[in-house]
Amino acid sequence: MPAPTTAEQDQQERWAEIRSDPALRELPYKVETNRRGQLILSPHSASHSDTQGDLIALLHEHAGGGRVRPEFPIVTAKGTKVADVVWCTAARRDEMEETGDPPTLAPEVCIEVMSESNDWDEMDEKRSLYREAGPRRFGSSLKRRASASLPMRSETRPM
């Protein structure tokens, strides 16, 4: 496992500063950084959280052998990004921990929920950044409820 670069270590240190800032702990936003370490705040809607919950439930039901986590930070070439939902095996998590906190290695599966504040260009950029960090699969989900039996309709773009 390659050690994090100086730029990645700088991002990890910046993320630690952000996490320890009491003024930022209770923000009702998804917090990420750009490549300069500046904060990017994205507001969440209730339906965004519902979709995340639906995805988590589906992964628990259909993707055994790993753990599902919401709001998972990953250091990328363009800052620390936070995947809405991830899935990873224990072995992968061990590898990720070796790269620091937040990790520079992505989980096997990274999912982003499409929000009103996103567009496909942003989603494509995140997919590229996550791909560079090593997931096996990236998905993006459109927030729409389809029925009680199918909790959401999603569209994924293969890596």
Phi and psi in radians as a Rosetta constraint file:
Dihedral C 1 N 2 CA 2 C 2 CIRCULARHARMONIC -1.190 0.35
Dihedral N 2 CA 2 C 2 N 3 CIRCULARHARMONIC 2.516 0.35
Dihedral C 2 N 3 CA 3 C 3 CIRCULARHARMONIC -1.261 0.35
Dihedral N 3 CA 3 C 3 N 4 CIRCULARHARMONIC 2.631 0.35
Dihedral C 3 N 4 CA 4 C 4 CIRCULARHARMONIC -1.059 0.35
Dihedral N 4 CA 4 C 4 N 5 CIRCULARHARMONIC 2.553 0.35
Dihedral C 4 N 5 CA 5 C 5 CIRCULARHARMONIC -1.340 0.35
Dihedral N 5 CA 5 C 5 N 6 CIRCULARHARMONIC 2.993 0.35
Dihedral C 5 N 6 CA 6 C 6 CIRCULARHARMONIC -1.041 0.35
Dihedral N 6 CA 6 C 6 N 7 CIRCULARHARMONIC -0.740 0.35
Dihedral C 6 N 7 CA 7 C 7 CIRCULARHARMONIC -1.082 0.35
Dihedral N 7 CA 7 C 7 N 8 CIRCULARHARMONIC -0.719 0.35
Dihedral C 7 N 8 CA 8 C 8 CIRCULARHARMONIC -1.163 0.35
Dihedral N 8 CA 8 C 8 N 9 CIRCULARHARMONIC -0.699 0.35
Dihedral C 8 N 9 CA 9 C 9 CIRCULARHARMONIC -1.112 0.35
Dihedral N 9 CA 9 C 9 N 10 CIRCULARHARMONIC -0.679 0.35
Dihedral C 9 N 10 CA 10 C 10 CIRCULARHARMONIC -1.053 0.35
Dihedral N 10 CA 10 C 10 N 11 CIRCULARHARMONIC -0.735 0.35
Dihedral C 10 N 11 CA 11 C 11 CIRCULARHARMONIC -1.131 0.35
Dihedral N 11 CA 11 C 11 N 12 CIRCULARHARMONIC -0.700 0.35
Dihedral C 11 N 12 CA 12 C 12 CIRCULARHARMONIC -1.120 0.35
Dihedral N 12 CA 12 C 12 N 13 CIRCULARHARMONIC -0.725 0.35
Dihedral C 12 N 13 CA 13 C 13 CIRCULARHARMONIC -1.139 0.35
Dihedral N 13 CA 13 C 13 N 14 CIRCULARHARMONIC -0.729 0.35
Dihedral C 13 N 14 CA 14 C 14 CIRCULARHARMONIC -1.090 0.35
Dihedral N 14 CA 14 C 14 N 15 CIRCULARHARMONIC -0.707 0.35
Dihedral C 14 N 15 CA 15 C 15 CIRCULARHARMONIC -1.120 0.35
Dihedral N 15 CA 15 C 15 N 16 CIRCULARHARMONIC -0.679 0.35
Dihedral C 15 N 16 CA 16 C 16 CIRCULARHARMONIC -1.096 0.35
Dihedral N 16 CA 16 C 16 N 17 CIRCULARHARMONIC -0.695 0.35
Dihedral C 16 N 17 CA 17 C 17 CIRCULARHARMONIC -1.069 0.35
Dihedral N 17 CA 17 C 17 N 18 CIRCULARHARMONIC -0.789 0.35
Dihedral C 17 N 18 CA 18 C 18 CIRCULARHARMONIC -1.100 0.35
Dihedral N 18 CA 18 C 18 N 19 CIRCULARHARMONIC -0.802 0.35
Dihedral C 18 N 19 CA 19 C 19 CIRCULARHARMONIC -1.075 0.35
Dihedral N 19 CA 19 C 19 N 20 CIRCULARHARMONIC -0.568 0.35
Dihedral C 19 N 20 CA 20 C 20 CIRCULARHARMONIC -1.554 0.35
Dihedral N 20 CA 20 C 20 N 21 CIRCULARHARMONIC -0.087 0.35
Dihedral C 20 N 21 CA 21 C 21 CIRCULARHARMONIC -1.374 0.35
Dihedral N 21 CA 21 C 21 N 22 CIRCULARHARMONIC 1.973 0.35
Dihedral C 21 N 22 CA 22 C 22 CIRCULARHARMONIC -1.062 0.35
Dihedral N 22 CA 22 C 22 N 23 CIRCULARHARMONIC -0.502 0.35
Dihedral C 22 N 23 CA 23 C 23 CIRCULARHARMONIC -1.202 0.35
Dihedral N 23 CA 23 C 23 N 24 CIRCULARHARMONIC -0.347 0.35
Dihedral C 23 N 24 CA 24 C 24 CIRCULARHARMONIC -1.763 0.35
Dihedral N 24 CA 24 C 24 N 25 CIRCULARHARMONIC -0.155 0.35
Dihedral C 24 N 25 CA 25 C 25 CIRCULARHARMONIC -1.140 0.35
Dihedral N 25 CA 25 C 25 N 26 CIRCULARHARMONIC -0.631 0.35
Dihedral C 25 N 26 CA 26 C 26 CIRCULARHARMONIC -1.858 0.35
Dihedral N 26 CA 26 C 26 N 27 CIRCULARHARMONIC 0.318 0.35
Dihedral C 26 N 27 CA 27 C 27 CIRCULARHARMONIC -1.148 0.35
Dihedral N 27 CA 27 C 27 N 28 CIRCULARHARMONIC 2.404 0.35
Dihedral C 27 N 28 CA 28 C 28 CIRCULARHARMONIC -1.485 0.35
Dihedral N 28 CA 28 C 28 N 29 CIRCULARHARMONIC 0.714 0.35
Dihedral C 28 N 29 CA 29 C 29 CIRCULARHARMONIC -2.287 0.35
Dihedral N 29 CA 29 C 29 N 30 CIRCULARHARMONIC 2.736 0.35
Dihedral C 29 N 30 CA 30 C 30 CIRCULARHARMONIC -1.379 0.35
Dihedral N 30 CA 30 C 30 N 31 CIRCULARHARMONIC 2.195 0.35
Dihedral C 30 N 31 CA 31 C 31 CIRCULARHARMONIC -1.863 0.35
Dihedral N 31 CA 31 C 31 N 32 CIRCULARHARMONIC 2.219 0.35
Dihedral C 31 N 32 CA 32 C 32 CIRCULARHARMONIC -2.363 0.35
Dihedral N 32 CA 32 C 32 N 33 CIRCULARHARMONIC 3.054 0.35
Dihedral C 32 N 33 CA 33 C 33 CIRCULARHARMONIC -2.216 0.35
Dihedral N 33 CA 33 C 33 N 34 CIRCULARHARMONIC 2.772 0.35
Dihedral C 33 N 34 CA 34 C 34 CIRCULARHARMONIC -1.634 0.35
Dihedral N 34 CA 34 C 34 N 35 CIRCULARHARMONIC -3.049 0.35
Dihedral C 34 N 35 CA 35 C 35 CIRCULARHARMONIC -1.151 0.35
Dihedral N 35 CA 35 C 35 N 36 CIRCULARHARMONIC -0.332 0.35
Dihedral C 35 N 36 CA 36 C 36 CIRCULARHARMONIC -1.604 0.35
Dihedral N 36 CA 36 C 36 N 37 CIRCULARHARMONIC 0.046 0.35
Dihedral C 36 N 37 CA 37 C 37 CIRCULARHARMONIC 1.461 0.35
Dihedral N 37 CA 37 C 37 N 38 CIRCULARHARMONIC 0.125 0.35
Dihedral C 37 N 38 CA 38 C 38 CIRCULARHARMONIC -1.348 0.35
Dihedral N 38 CA 38 C 38 N 39 CIRCULARHARMONIC 2.554 0.35
Dihedral C 38 N 39 CA 39 C 39 CIRCULARHARMONIC -1.259 0.35
Dihedral N 39 CA 39 C 39 N 40 CIRCULARHARMONIC 2.456 0.35
Dihedral C 39 N 40 CA 40 C 40 CIRCULARHARMONIC -2.118 0.35
Dihedral N 40 CA 40 C 40 N 41 CIRCULARHARMONIC 2.114 0.35
Dihedral C 40 N 41 CA 41 C 41 CIRCULARHARMONIC -1.947 0.35
Dihedral N 41 CA 41 C 41 N 42 CIRCULARHARMONIC 2.246 0.35
Dihedral C 41 N 42 CA 42 C 42 CIRCULARHARMONIC -2.155 0.35
Dihedral N 42 CA 42 C 42 N 43 CIRCULARHARMONIC 2.073 0.35
Dihedral C 42 N 43 CA 43 C 43 CIRCULARHARMONIC -1.225 0.35
Dihedral N 43 CA 43 C 43 N 44 CIRCULARHARMONIC 2.539 0.35
Dihedral C 43 N 44 CA 44 C 44 CIRCULARHARMONIC -1.786 0.35
Dihedral N 44 CA 44 C 44 N 45 CIRCULARHARMONIC 2.581 0.35
Dihedral C 44 N 45 CA 45 C 45 CIRCULARHARMONIC -1.848 0.35
Dihedral N 45 CA 45 C 45 N 46 CIRCULARHARMONIC 2.879 0.35
Dihedral C 45 N 46 CA 46 C 46 CIRCULARHARMONIC -1.080 0.35
Dihedral N 46 CA 46 C 46 N 47 CIRCULARHARMONIC -0.657 0.35
Dihedral C 46 N 47 CA 47 C 47 CIRCULARHARMONIC -1.188 0.35
Dihedral N 47 CA 47 C 47 N 48 CIRCULARHARMONIC -0.544 0.35
Dihedral C 47 N 48 CA 48 C 48 CIRCULARHARMONIC -1.074 0.35
Dihedral N 48 CA 48 C 48 N 49 CIRCULARHARMONIC -0.821 0.35
Dihedral C 48 N 49 CA 49 C 49 CIRCULARHARMONIC -1.117 0.35
Dihedral N 49 CA 49 C 49 N 50 CIRCULARHARMONIC -0.675 0.35
Dihedral C 49 N 50 CA 50 C 50 CIRCULARHARMONIC -1.042 0.35
Dihedral N 50 CA 50 C 50 N 51 CIRCULARHARMONIC -0.774 0.35
Dihedral C 50 N 51 CA 51 C 51 CIRCULARHARMONIC -1.126 0.35
Dihedral N 51 CA 51 C 51 N 52 CIRCULARHARMONIC -0.727 0.35
Dihedral C 51 N 52 CA 52 C 52 CIRCULARHARMONIC -1.012 0.35
Dihedral N 52 CA 52 C 52 N 53 CIRCULARHARMONIC -0.795 0.35
Dihedral C 52 N 53 CA 53 C 53 CIRCULARHARMONIC -1.072 0.35
Dihedral N 53 CA 53 C 53 N 54 CIRCULARHARMONIC -0.718 0.35
Dihedral C 53 N 54 CA 54 C 54 CIRCULARHARMONIC -1.094 0.35
Dihedral N 54 CA 54 C 54 N 55 CIRCULARHARMONIC -0.745 0.35
Dihedral C 54 N 55 CA 55 C 55 CIRCULARHARMONIC -1.128 0.35
Dihedral N 55 CA 55 C 55 N 56 CIRCULARHARMONIC -0.730 0.35
Dihedral C 55 N 56 CA 56 C 56 CIRCULARHARMONIC -1.056 0.35
Dihedral N 56 CA 56 C 56 N 57 CIRCULARHARMONIC -0.793 0.35
Dihedral C 56 N 57 CA 57 C 57 CIRCULARHARMONIC -1.078 0.35
Dihedral N 57 CA 57 C 57 N 58 CIRCULARHARMONIC -0.747 0.35
Dihedral C 57 N 58 CA 58 C 58 CIRCULARHARMONIC -1.119 0.35
Dihedral N 58 CA 58 C 58 N 59 CIRCULARHARMONIC -0.724 0.35
Dihedral C 58 N 59 CA 59 C 59 CIRCULARHARMONIC -1.157 0.35
Dihedral N 59 CA 59 C 59 N 60 CIRCULARHARMONIC -0.701 0.35
Dihedral C 59 N 60 CA 60 C 60 CIRCULARHARMONIC -1.045 0.35
Dihedral N 60 CA 60 C 60 N 61 CIRCULARHARMONIC -0.701 0.35
Dihedral C 60 N 61 CA 61 C 61 CIRCULARHARMONIC -1.286 0.35
Dihedral N 61 CA 61 C 61 N 62 CIRCULARHARMONIC -0.654 0.35
Dihedral C 61 N 62 CA 62 C 62 CIRCULARHARMONIC -1.982 0.35
Dihedral N 62 CA 62 C 62 N 63 CIRCULARHARMONIC -0.187 0.35
Dihedral C 62 N 63 CA 63 C 63 CIRCULARHARMONIC -2.142 0.35
Dihedral N 63 CA 63 C 63 N 64 CIRCULARHARMONIC 1.364 0.35
Dihedral C 63 N 64 CA 64 C 64 CIRCULARHARMONIC -1.282 0.35
Dihedral N 64 CA 64 C 64 N 65 CIRCULARHARMONIC 2.951 0.35
Dihedral C 64 N 65 CA 65 C 65 CIRCULARHARMONIC 1.461 0.35
Dihedral N 65 CA 65 C 65 N 66 CIRCULARHARMONIC 0.118 0.35
Dihedral C 65 N 66 CA 66 C 66 CIRCULARHARMONIC -2.619 0.35
Dihedral N 66 CA 66 C 66 N 67 CIRCULARHARMONIC -3.115 0.35
Dihedral C 66 N 67 CA 67 C 67 CIRCULARHARMONIC -2.040 0.35
Dihedral N 67 CA 67 C 67 N 68 CIRCULARHARMONIC 2.529 0.35
Dihedral C 67 N 68 CA 68 C 68 CIRCULARHARMONIC -1.797 0.35
Dihedral N 68 CA 68 C 68 N 69 CIRCULARHARMONIC 2.376 0.35
Dihedral C 68 N 69 CA 69 C 69 CIRCULARHARMONIC -2.392 0.35
Dihedral N 69 CA 69 C 69 N 70 CIRCULARHARMONIC 2.429 0.35
Dihedral C 69 N 70 CA 70 C 70 CIRCULARHARMONIC -1.605 0.35
Dihedral N 70 CA 70 C 70 N 71 CIRCULARHARMONIC 2.754 0.35
Dihedral C 70 N 71 CA 71 C 71 CIRCULARHARMONIC 0.854 0.35
Dihedral N 71 CA 71 C 71 N 72 CIRCULARHARMONIC 1.097 0.35
Dihedral C 71 N 72 CA 72 C 72 CIRCULARHARMONIC -1.795 0.35
Dihedral N 72 CA 72 C 72 N 73 CIRCULARHARMONIC 2.081 0.35
Dihedral C 72 N 73 CA 73 C 73 CIRCULARHARMONIC -1.368 0.35
Dihedral N 73 CA 73 C 73 N 74 CIRCULARHARMONIC 2.472 0.35
Dihedral C 73 N 74 CA 74 C 74 CIRCULARHARMONIC -2.430 0.35
Dihedral N 74 CA 74 C 74 N 75 CIRCULARHARMONIC 2.217 0.35
Dihedral C 74 N 75 CA 75 C 75 CIRCULARHARMONIC -1.328 0.35
Dihedral N 75 CA 75 C 75 N 76 CIRCULARHARMONIC 2.213 0.35
Dihedral C 75 N 76 CA 76 C 76 CIRCULARHARMONIC -2.152 0.35
Dihedral N 76 CA 76 C 76 N 77 CIRCULARHARMONIC 3.099 0.35
Dihedral C 76 N 77 CA 77 C 77 CIRCULARHARMONIC -1.136 0.35
Dihedral N 77 CA 77 C 77 N 78 CIRCULARHARMONIC -0.334 0.35
Dihedral C 77 N 78 CA 78 C 78 CIRCULARHARMONIC -2.069 0.35
Dihedral N 78 CA 78 C 78 N 79 CIRCULARHARMONIC 0.623 0.35
Dihedral C 78 N 79 CA 79 C 79 CIRCULARHARMONIC 1.882 0.35
Dihedral N 79 CA 79 C 79 N 80 CIRCULARHARMONIC -3.089 0.35
Dihedral C 79 N 80 CA 80 C 80 CIRCULARHARMONIC -1.567 0.35
Dihedral N 80 CA 80 C 80 N 81 CIRCULARHARMONIC 2.080 0.35
Dihedral C 80 N 81 CA 81 C 81 CIRCULARHARMONIC -1.880 0.35
Dihedral N 81 CA 81 C 81 N 82 CIRCULARHARMONIC 2.674 0.35
Dihedral C 81 N 82 CA 82 C 82 CIRCULARHARMONIC -2.114 0.35
Dihedral N 82 CA 82 C 82 N 83 CIRCULARHARMONIC 1.897 0.35
Dihedral C 82 N 83 CA 83 C 83 CIRCULARHARMONIC -1.236 0.35
Dihedral N 83 CA 83 C 83 N 84 CIRCULARHARMONIC 2.417 0.35
Dihedral C 83 N 84 CA 84 C 84 CIRCULARHARMONIC -1.107 0.35
Dihedral N 84 CA 84 C 84 N 85 CIRCULARHARMONIC -0.733 0.35
Dihedral C 84 N 85 CA 85 C 85 CIRCULARHARMONIC -2.514 0.35
Dihedral N 85 CA 85 C 85 N 86 CIRCULARHARMONIC 2.395 0.35
Dihedral C 85 N 86 CA 86 C 86 CIRCULARHARMONIC -2.303 0.35
Dihedral N 86 CA 86 C 86 N 87 CIRCULARHARMONIC 2.794 0.35
Dihedral C 86 N 87 CA 87 C 87 CIRCULARHARMONIC -2.338 0.35
Dihedral N 87 CA 87 C 87 N 88 CIRCULARHARMONIC 2.336 0.35
Dihedral C 87 N 88 CA 88 C 88 CIRCULARHARMONIC -2.647 0.35
Dihedral N 88 CA 88 C 88 N 89 CIRCULARHARMONIC 2.663 0.35
Dihedral C 88 N 89 CA 89 C 89 CIRCULARHARMONIC -1.401 0.35
Dihedral N 89 CA 89 C 89 N 90 CIRCULARHARMONIC 2.869 0.35
Dihedral C 89 N 90 CA 90 C 90 CIRCULARHARMONIC -1.096 0.35
Dihedral N 90 CA 90 C 90 N 91 CIRCULARHARMONIC -0.669 0.35
Dihedral C 90 N 91 CA 91 C 91 CIRCULARHARMONIC -1.115 0.35
Dihedral N 91 CA 91 C 91 N 92 CIRCULARHARMONIC -0.735 0.35
Dihedral C 91 N 92 CA 92 C 92 CIRCULARHARMONIC -1.159 0.35
Dihedral N 92 CA 92 C 92 N 93 CIRCULARHARMONIC -0.700 0.35
Dihedral C 92 N 93 CA 93 C 93 CIRCULARHARMONIC -1.076 0.35
Dihedral N 93 CA 93 C 93 N 94 CIRCULARHARMONIC -0.691 0.35
Dihedral C 93 N 94 CA 94 C 94 CIRCULARHARMONIC -1.054 0.35
Dihedral N 94 CA 94 C 94 N 95 CIRCULARHARMONIC -0.768 0.35
Dihedral C 94 N 95 CA 95 C 95 CIRCULARHARMONIC -1.092 0.35
Dihedral N 95 CA 95 C 95 N 96 CIRCULARHARMONIC -0.723 0.35
Dihedral C 95 N 96 CA 96 C 96 CIRCULARHARMONIC -1.105 0.35
Dihedral N 96 CA 96 C 96 N 97 CIRCULARHARMONIC -0.720 0.35
Dihedral C 96 N 97 CA 97 C 97 CIRCULARHARMONIC -1.092 0.35
Dihedral N 97 CA 97 C 97 N 98 CIRCULARHARMONIC -0.524 0.35
Dihedral C 97 N 98 CA 98 C 98 CIRCULARHARMONIC -1.144 0.35
Dihedral N 98 CA 98 C 98 N 99 CIRCULARHARMONIC -0.358 0.35
Dihedral C 98 N 99 CA 99 C 99 CIRCULARHARMONIC -1.572 0.35
Dihedral N 99 CA 99 C 99 N 100 CIRCULARHARMONIC -0.089 0.35
Dihedral C 99 N 100 CA 100 C 100 CIRCULARHARMONIC 1.914 0.35
Dihedral N 100 CA 100 C 100 N 101 CIRCULARHARMONIC -3.053 0.35
Dihedral C 100 N 101 CA 101 C 101 CIRCULARHARMONIC -2.286 0.35
Dihedral N 101 CA 101 C 101 N 102 CIRCULARHARMONIC 2.054 0.35
Dihedral C 101 N 102 CA 102 C 102 CIRCULARHARMONIC -1.217 0.35
Dihedral N 102 CA 102 C 102 N 103 CIRCULARHARMONIC 2.762 0.35
Dihedral C 102 N 103 CA 103 C 103 CIRCULARHARMONIC -1.230 0.35
Dihedral N 103 CA 103 C 103 N 104 CIRCULARHARMONIC 2.722 0.35
Dihedral C 103 N 104 CA 104 C 104 CIRCULARHARMONIC -1.706 0.35
Dihedral N 104 CA 104 C 104 N 105 CIRCULARHARMONIC -0.092 0.35
Dihedral C 104 N 105 CA 105 C 105 CIRCULARHARMONIC -1.867 0.35
Dihedral N 105 CA 105 C 105 N 106 CIRCULARHARMONIC 2.283 0.35
Dihedral C 105 N 106 CA 106 C 106 CIRCULARHARMONIC -1.487 0.35
Dihedral N 106 CA 106 C 106 N 107 CIRCULARHARMONIC 2.705 0.35
Dihedral C 106 N 107 CA 107 C 107 CIRCULARHARMONIC -1.076 0.35
Dihedral N 107 CA 107 C 107 N 108 CIRCULARHARMONIC 2.935 0.35
Dihedral C 107 N 108 CA 108 C 108 CIRCULARHARMONIC -1.081 0.35
Dihedral N 108 CA 108 C 108 N 109 CIRCULARHARMONIC -0.606 0.35
Dihedral C 108 N 109 CA 109 C 109 CIRCULARHARMONIC -2.230 0.35
Dihedral N 109 CA 109 C 109 N 110 CIRCULARHARMONIC 2.239 0.35
Dihedral C 109 N 110 CA 110 C 110 CIRCULARHARMONIC -2.169 0.35
Dihedral N 110 CA 110 C 110 N 111 CIRCULARHARMONIC 2.268 0.35
Dihedral C 110 N 111 CA 111 C 111 CIRCULARHARMONIC -2.198 0.35
Dihedral N 111 CA 111 C 111 N 112 CIRCULARHARMONIC 2.349 0.35
Dihedral C 111 N 112 CA 112 C 112 CIRCULARHARMONIC -1.993 0.35
Dihedral N 112 CA 112 C 112 N 113 CIRCULARHARMONIC 2.359 0.35
Dihedral C 112 N 113 CA 113 C 113 CIRCULARHARMONIC -1.621 0.35
Dihedral N 113 CA 113 C 113 N 114 CIRCULARHARMONIC 2.217 0.35
Dihedral C 113 N 114 CA 114 C 114 CIRCULARHARMONIC -1.208 0.35
Dihedral N 114 CA 114 C 114 N 115 CIRCULARHARMONIC 2.181 0.35
Dihedral C 114 N 115 CA 115 C 115 CIRCULARHARMONIC -1.973 0.35
Dihedral N 115 CA 115 C 115 N 116 CIRCULARHARMONIC 2.983 0.35
Dihedral C 115 N 116 CA 116 C 116 CIRCULARHARMONIC -1.066 0.35
Dihedral N 116 CA 116 C 116 N 117 CIRCULARHARMONIC -0.477 0.35
Dihedral C 116 N 117 CA 117 C 117 CIRCULARHARMONIC -1.543 0.35
Dihedral N 117 CA 117 C 117 N 118 CIRCULARHARMONIC -0.039 0.35
Dihedral C 117 N 118 CA 118 C 118 CIRCULARHARMONIC -1.769 0.35
Dihedral N 118 CA 118 C 118 N 119 CIRCULARHARMONIC 2.781 0.35
Dihedral C 118 N 119 CA 119 C 119 CIRCULARHARMONIC -2.367 0.35
Dihedral N 119 CA 119 C 119 N 120 CIRCULARHARMONIC 3.015 0.35
Dihedral C 119 N 120 CA 120 C 120 CIRCULARHARMONIC -1.168 0.35
Dihedral N 120 CA 120 C 120 N 121 CIRCULARHARMONIC -0.498 0.35
Dihedral C 120 N 121 CA 121 C 121 CIRCULARHARMONIC -1.087 0.35
Dihedral N 121 CA 121 C 121 N 122 CIRCULARHARMONIC -0.777 0.35
Dihedral C 121 N 122 CA 122 C 122 CIRCULARHARMONIC -1.112 0.35
Dihedral N 122 CA 122 C 122 N 123 CIRCULARHARMONIC -0.723 0.35
Dihedral C 122 N 123 CA 123 C 123 CIRCULARHARMONIC -1.128 0.35
Dihedral N 123 CA 123 C 123 N 124 CIRCULARHARMONIC -0.710 0.35
Dihedral C 123 N 124 CA 124 C 124 CIRCULARHARMONIC -1.121 0.35
Dihedral N 124 CA 124 C 124 N 125 CIRCULARHARMONIC -0.687 0.35
Dihedral C 124 N 125 CA 125 C 125 CIRCULARHARMONIC -1.109 0.35
Dihedral N 125 CA 125 C 125 N 126 CIRCULARHARMONIC -0.778 0.35
Dihedral C 125 N 126 CA 126 C 126 CIRCULARHARMONIC -1.087 0.35
Dihedral N 126 CA 126 C 126 N 127 CIRCULARHARMONIC -0.707 0.35
Dihedral C 126 N 127 CA 127 C 127 CIRCULARHARMONIC -1.029 0.35
Dihedral N 127 CA 127 C 127 N 128 CIRCULARHARMONIC -0.770 0.35
Dihedral C 127 N 128 CA 128 C 128 CIRCULARHARMONIC -1.103 0.35
Dihedral N 128 CA 128 C 128 N 129 CIRCULARHARMONIC -0.751 0.35
Dihedral C 128 N 129 CA 129 C 129 CIRCULARHARMONIC -1.130 0.35
Dihedral N 129 CA 129 C 129 N 130 CIRCULARHARMONIC -0.772 0.35
Dihedral C 129 N 130 CA 130 C 130 CIRCULARHARMONIC -1.138 0.35
Dihedral N 130 CA 130 C 130 N 131 CIRCULARHARMONIC -0.698 0.35
Dihedral C 130 N 131 CA 131 C 131 CIRCULARHARMONIC -1.025 0.35
Dihedral N 131 CA 131 C 131 N 132 CIRCULARHARMONIC -0.757 0.35
Dihedral C 131 N 132 CA 132 C 132 CIRCULARHARMONIC -1.053 0.35
Dihedral N 132 CA 132 C 132 N 133 CIRCULARHARMONIC -0.523 0.35
Dihedral C 132 N 133 CA 133 C 133 CIRCULARHARMONIC -1.517 0.35
Dihedral N 133 CA 133 C 133 N 134 CIRCULARHARMONIC -0.051 0.35
Dihedral C 133 N 134 CA 134 C 134 CIRCULARHARMONIC 1.718 0.35
Dihedral N 134 CA 134 C 134 N 135 CIRCULARHARMONIC 0.412 0.35
Dihedral C 134 N 135 CA 135 C 135 CIRCULARHARMONIC -1.317 0.35
Dihedral N 135 CA 135 C 135 N 136 CIRCULARHARMONIC 2.784 0.35
Dihedral C 135 N 136 CA 136 C 136 CIRCULARHARMONIC -1.520 0.35
Dihedral N 136 CA 136 C 136 N 137 CIRCULARHARMONIC -0.354 0.35
Dihedral C 136 N 137 CA 137 C 137 CIRCULARHARMONIC -2.626 0.35
Dihedral N 137 CA 137 C 137 N 138 CIRCULARHARMONIC 2.415 0.35
Dihedral C 137 N 138 CA 138 C 138 CIRCULARHARMONIC -2.172 0.35
Dihedral N 138 CA 138 C 138 N 139 CIRCULARHARMONIC 2.402 0.35
Dihedral C 138 N 139 CA 139 C 139 CIRCULARHARMONIC -2.325 0.35
Dihedral N 139 CA 139 C 139 N 140 CIRCULARHARMONIC 2.695 0.35
Dihedral C 139 N 140 CA 140 C 140 CIRCULARHARMONIC -2.263 0.35
Dihedral N 140 CA 140 C 140 N 141 CIRCULARHARMONIC 2.429 0.35
Dihedral C 140 N 141 CA 141 C 141 CIRCULARHARMONIC -2.056 0.35
Dihedral N 141 CA 141 C 141 N 142 CIRCULARHARMONIC 2.318 0.35
Dihedral C 141 N 142 CA 142 C 142 CIRCULARHARMONIC -1.477 0.35
Dihedral N 142 CA 142 C 142 N 143 CIRCULARHARMONIC 2.392 0.35
Dihedral C 142 N 143 CA 143 C 143 CIRCULARHARMONIC -1.443 0.35
Dihedral N 143 CA 143 C 143 N 144 CIRCULARHARMONIC 1.688 0.35
Dihedral C 143 N 144 CA 144 C 144 CIRCULARHARMONIC -2.650 0.35
Dihedral N 144 CA 144 C 144 N 145 CIRCULARHARMONIC 2.319 0.35
Dihedral C 144 N 145 CA 145 C 145 CIRCULARHARMONIC -1.547 0.35
Dihedral N 145 CA 145 C 145 N 146 CIRCULARHARMONIC 2.306 0.35
Dihedral C 145 N 146 CA 146 C 146 CIRCULARHARMONIC -1.752 0.35
Dihedral N 146 CA 146 C 146 N 147 CIRCULARHARMONIC -0.863 0.35
Dihedral C 146 N 147 CA 147 C 147 CIRCULARHARMONIC -2.928 0.35
Dihedral N 147 CA 147 C 147 N 148 CIRCULARHARMONIC 3.038 0.35
Dihedral C 147 N 148 CA 148 C 148 CIRCULARHARMONIC -1.185 0.35
Dihedral N 148 CA 148 C 148 N 149 CIRCULARHARMONIC -0.584 0.35
Dihedral C 148 N 149 CA 149 C 149 CIRCULARHARMONIC -1.398 0.35
Dihedral N 149 CA 149 C 149 N 150 CIRCULARHARMONIC -0.502 0.35
Dihedral C 149 N 150 CA 150 C 150 CIRCULARHARMONIC -2.084 0.35
Dihedral N 150 CA 150 C 150 N 151 CIRCULARHARMONIC 1.708 0.35
Dihedral C 150 N 151 CA 151 C 151 CIRCULARHARMONIC -1.092 0.35
Dihedral N 151 CA 151 C 151 N 152 CIRCULARHARMONIC -0.345 0.35
Dihedral C 151 N 152 CA 152 C 152 CIRCULARHARMONIC -2.743 0.35
Dihedral N 152 CA 152 C 152 N 153 CIRCULARHARMONIC 2.795 0.35
Dihedral C 152 N 153 CA 153 C 153 CIRCULARHARMONIC -1.899 0.35
Dihedral N 153 CA 153 C 153 N 154 CIRCULARHARMONIC 2.280 0.35
Dihedral C 153 N 154 CA 154 C 154 CIRCULARHARMONIC -2.266 0.35
Dihedral N 154 CA 154 C 154 N 155 CIRCULARHARMONIC 2.715 0.35
Dihedral C 154 N 155 CA 155 C 155 CIRCULARHARMONIC -2.152 0.35
Dihedral N 155 CA 155 C 155 N 156 CIRCULARHARMONIC 2.264 0.35
Dihedral C 155 N 156 CA 156 C 156 CIRCULARHARMONIC -2.096 0.35
Dihedral N 156 CA 156 C 156 N 157 CIRCULARHARMONIC 2.601 0.35
Dihedral C 156 N 157 CA 157 C 157 CIRCULARHARMONIC -1.975 0.35
Dihedral N 157 CA 157 C 157 N 158 CIRCULARHARMONIC 2.117 0.35
Dihedral C 157 N 158 CA 158 C 158 CIRCULARHARMONIC -1.109 0.35
Dihedral N 158 CA 158 C 158 N 159 CIRCULARHARMONIC 2.682 0.35
